[in-house]
Amino acid sequence: MKKFNIPEYYKSSIISRLKEYRRVKDPRKKDFSPSVLDFGPVRIYLARHFGFCYGVENAIEISYKALAENPGKQIYLLSQMIHNPNVNRDLQDKGIRFIMDTEGNKFMEWEELKPSDIVIIPAFGTTIETEQKLKDIGIEVHKYDTTCPFVERVWNRTEQLGDESYSVIIHGKHNHEETRATFSHSRRNAPSIIVKNMAETKYLTDYIAGSMEKEEFMKLFEGKFTEGFDPDTHLDKVGVVNQTTMLATETNEIANFVKEAILKKFGKDNLKQHFADTRDTLCYATNDNQQATYSLLNSRADFAIVVGGYNSSNTSHIVELCEEKLPTYYISTANEILAKNIIRHYDHHNNNMKTSRDFLPHKDKVDVILTSGASCPDATVEDVLQTLISFYNDVKSVEEVLAELK
């Protein structure tokens, strides 16, 4: 695996040592069980996989490289480089300006850009239309393009599907910038439609089965399909791809559900002519983090803390998995832990902040699940860990705890 050059203040000596220990012990990444850090009165169950993935580290390296190579030039990011407020804030503090927000709302007009300006493409990629606007201005768009290779792999697969006369079903949030980018690439080659979840997929399969009127279908998916999309013909031959930050298990469930509908309509002998196997488009890092979360939840913990940006799709999915099993607190930094008995946390269902008191149980041994999203620095996770153990007396040192793992 390539080593990236990212700022030291995003790293954690504790987390780095722990991850290296797990990597050496399990080089093929077959063991998804958590690391158990027993500090005495508090025990931390740390996920096997969490934090910066390949695509995020690649984006960070390129962004800071752009800063180093272009002193005195105006440097822009199309939108948030990754969905982490601390990383984006640091880039802004160093002089980088954002052109738009994550939903595509512009902070400035294209006419304000000059050919000599530097524009960084974020890890989620961008639409073909936006890329063309930058080229028309004279900006070299590919020099600092941080688009994740796994996102590009999805784009390449949609092109293959289109070349083979398949329509594309995209599992994603239609207003998410990665999905907007994927939709832009997909619609060049194939009729495309976006489904957010299983509920929307069931509407789609109802139409395949002939149990929904066309007018109702078109209204339900308004704004989520390509121009000229005709469900009467374009749902007869399909492949499913995804926004890489969505739950991999849900993408598989959606693909299998569509596959069953196609099977019932066209029969087993004709399945391959009407349904494409696209499992190779799933992001390994998202999948690893989610599998590690499932294993983490086998632990008998009192509560979970998930760390990450509040607009991070992959982090919110980890939160959803944890919420099914135990009390879960979604925070962006250790500063949200206000005191031993008070924590501010994000309610992603209602898009607001909440404050909970007495979140630490009164017992001799407190068990805590701790993990983070793919855009969260390890240093932030360490800050949360250190804050938690600071509330207890007679705790073992970090060195003692790490030594016990070996």
N, C-alpha and C positions, 0 to 999 in steps of 0.2 A: 504494500500500500504506500502510495506517495506521501512523503512528509511535506507539509505546507509551512510556509514562513508567515506566522500570524503573531501579532503583538503578545509579549510576555504577560501583560496584565489580563489577558483572557484565559490564561492557563492556571492550573492548580497543581502544586507539587504533590499534594495528597492524592488527588484524583488521577493524575498522570501515573503515579506509582501503582495505584490500585488497578488501573486499566492495563498497564503493562504486565502486571502479575497475572491478571486473568487471560491476557493474550497469549502469554508463554504457556500457561497451564492448559489453555483450550484454543490452540491456533486455528482450528477449523470452525470455531464458534458454534459448537453443537450444544454447549451447556448454557441454558438461558436462566439458570437459577441466580438469585441475587447474591451480592456480597453482603455478609452480615458483619457489621462493625459493632462490637459489644463494648460500650464504654462504662458498663456497670449499671448505674440507675437508668440509663437510656440505651436502647439498642436500635441501630439504624440499618434498615434493609435497603441497600443501594442497588438499583437496577443493573443488570449485566451490561446493557447497552443504553446509553443516553448521551445527550450533548451533541456538539458539533459533528455533523456528518461530512462526507467527502465534498458534497456540493457546496456546503456552507463555508468550509475552510478554503476551498478554491476561490469562492467569491470574496472572502475577506482578504486573502493574499493579493488578488488582482486589484482590489479597491485601494489598498494601502500602497501597492506598487504604482498605481496611477498618481497618487499623491506625491510619492517620492520622485517620480520621473518628470513631473510637470510643475516645477516651482514657478509661481507667478501667473500661471494660467488659471482660468475659471474652469472649475471641475463640477460636473453635475451628475446626479444619479437620477435615472428615469423615475424611480420611486424608491420605497424602502429596499435596501439591498437584501436584507433578510428580515423576517418578522421578529426582531428583537429590539426593544426601545433603546437599550444601553449601547448596543453596537451602532445603531443608526445615529444616536445622539453624539457618539464619539466622532463619527465621520463628519457630522455637521459642525462640531466644534473645531474640526481641522479645516473648515472652509468649504466643504462640499455642500452644494445646494440641491434640493429636490425639485424636479420638474413637475411631478404630479403625486397624488396620494395613491394608495394601493387600489382604489376603485377607479382610477383613471381621471379624477378631477384635477385639472391643471392649476398649478400655482403661478404659472407664467405662460406667456404666449410663445409659440415656436419662433416667431419673428425676432425674439430677443436673443436667440442663439446665433453664434458666429461660427464659421468654418474652423476657426482656430480653437474653439472650445473643446473640452474633453467631456464625453458623455459615457457613463458606465451603465451597461445593461445589467439589471439585477439578476439574482440567482433563479428567479421564476421565469426569466425570459421576457420577451415582449411580442407584441403583435407584428405581423408583416407590415401593416399600415404605418405603425409608429416607426419601425425601422426604415421604411422608405422615406418618411418625412425627414429623418435625420440625414439620410444619404442625399436627399435633395438640397439640404442646407450645405452639404459638403463636409459633414462630420464623418470621421472614420469609425464606423460603429463596431467593427469586429476587434479593434485593438484592445478594448477593455470590456469585452463581453463576458460576463460571469455566469451565463446561463448554465444551470446544472446539466451535466452530461446525461443524467437519467431523465430529465425533462426532454432533452433533445432526442433521446431514444424513443420516447412516446411520439414525438413529432414524426420521426422517421417511420415509425410503424403505421401511423395514420396515412402517410404517403403510400406505403406498400399496400395498405388496405384499399385505398382509392384506385391504385393501378390495377387491382384485381376486382374492381367493380363492387366492393363492399361499401356499405354505409358505416359510419362511425358513431358509436354511442360513447359519450364521454362521461365518466363518473366523476363529478366535481361540483363545486359551487360556482354557478354561472357568472357571479360578479367577482370571483377571486382572480387575481392577475395571472396566475399560472393557467387557469382554465381559459381565460380570455385569450391568452397566447396560443394555447393548444388548439382552441376552436378556430383561431385565425389561420393557423397552419393546416388544420384538417380540412377546412372548407375549400381550400384551393383544389383539392383532389377528390373529395368525397362528400356526399350529403351527410350532414352531421347533426346530432342532437345531444343535449346535455341532460343528464338525470342526476339529481342531488343525492338520492337515497333509495331504499327499497320501496318506499311508498310511491315515489314517482315511477320507479321501474315497473310496478304493478299496473299502473295506468298504461304504460307502453305495451306490456304483454297482454293486457286486456284488448288492446287494439289489434295486436297480432292474432289473437284468438277470435276476433270479430265480434267482441261484446261491448264495443264502445263506438259511438258515432264520431265521424271525422270532425265535425264542427266542435264537439266537446274536446277532442284531443288537441286540436290546433289552439284552442283557447287555453287549455291547461299548460301547454308548452310554449306559449307565446314569448318571443324574445330568446328562445333557447334552441332554435334550429336554424339551419342555413336557408337562404332565400331559395324558393322553389322546392323546398322539402315536401315530399308527398308520401305520407305514411302508407298509402296503398301499395306503393312499389318499393320505397326505400327502407322498409323494415323486413323485406324478404331475404336480404343477404347482409349480415351485420357482423361487426367485431366490436369488442368493448375495450376501451383504454381508460386511463384514469389520471386525475390530478394526483401527483405523486405523494402528496401529504394526506390523502384520505386514508381511512382504515383499509388495509389490504384485505382483511377478512370480508369487509363489506363489498369491496370490488369483486372478489371471487364469488360472493353470494349473488351479486347482481348478474355477473356473467353466467353463472350456472342457472339462474332463474330465466334469463333470456334464452339460454341454450335449450332449456326444457320446453319453452313456448315454441321455439323453432322446430324442435323435435316432434312435438305434437302436430304441428301444421304440415311439415314436409316429410316426416318419417325418418327412421334411423339411416336408411340407405342413402338419403340425400342430405344428411346433416352437414357433411364437410363442404358441400356446395353452397350452404346457406349460413354457416356460422364459423367464424375464424377463431382459432386458439390464440389468445393474446396475453397469456400469463407472463410472458417474458418482459412485459412493460412495467411490472411492479418494481418499485424502488426498493433495493435491498436494505438500505439504511432505515427507511420508514418501517419496513417489515420487521427488521431486527429489533428496533425500539419497541414495536407493538408486541412482538413475541416475548420480549423481556418483561414487558408490563404484565402480560398474562401469567408468566411464571412468578413474578413479584407478588401477585395477588394471592398466591397460595400460602403466603406468610400470614401468620396470625398477628396482624398489627392492629394498633388502636386507631390509627388514622394515617392518611397519606398527604404528603406535600408534593405538588407538581410545580416545577419552576419553568417559566418561559414567558414570552411576549403574549399579551392578551389578544392579539390579532393573529396568532400563530395557529394555523389549522391543525398541524400535526400534534401540537401541544394540547389543544382542546380535545382531540380524540383520545389522548392518553388520560386526560382528566375524566372523560366520559367512561372509560373502562374502569377507572378506580372508583368512581362514584357508584358504580353498580354493586360494589362490595363493602365499602366503608366510608366514613366521613373523609372528605377530600378538600384540601385547601389549595387553590390555584393562585400563586404569587409570582411576581416578576423579579423581585430581589429580596434579600434578607431584611431590608428596611421595612417590609410589610409586617414583619413580626415585631410588634410594638413593645411587647413586654412578655413576661413568662405566661401571662394569662390572656393576652390580647393579640389577635392576628387580623390584619386587613387582607381580604382575598377577593378575587374576581368571580362573580357569578356570570358565567358565559351564556347561560340560558336567558338571562334578562339583561345582559350587557351593562352591569353596574357593579360597584364595589360594595362589599359587605364587611362588617366587623363582627367577629365572634370572640366571646370571652370564655375563659376556662377551657381552651381547646386542648390543653395538656391534662390528661387524666391524673387523678390523685391516686397513685399506686406505687409500689416499690420498684417495679420494672416497667418502663414505658417503651413500647415498640412502635417505631415510626417507619413508614415506607417513604423513600425519597427518590425522585427521578426528575427528569427534565425533558424538554422538547429538543429537537435537532438544531435549533438556532440559539440555544442557551449556552453561554460560556461555562466551562468547568469551574472557573473562579467564582462564579455566582452560586453554583451548587455548593462549593466549599464554604462560602460565606453563610449559607443557610445551615449547613451541618454544624459549623462552629457556633453559630447563634443558638441552635437547639441545645448543644451540650453545655453551653455556658450557663444555662439555667439550673444546672444540677451540681451538687457538691460531691467530692470524692470520686470524680470521674477518672478513668484511665487516660493516659496520654495517647495522642495519635500514634506515636511510635510503638507503644505497647500493643495497641489494637492491630496495627498493620503487621507487627511481628507475629501475632497470634494466627494470622491467616496463612502463614507459611509452614 
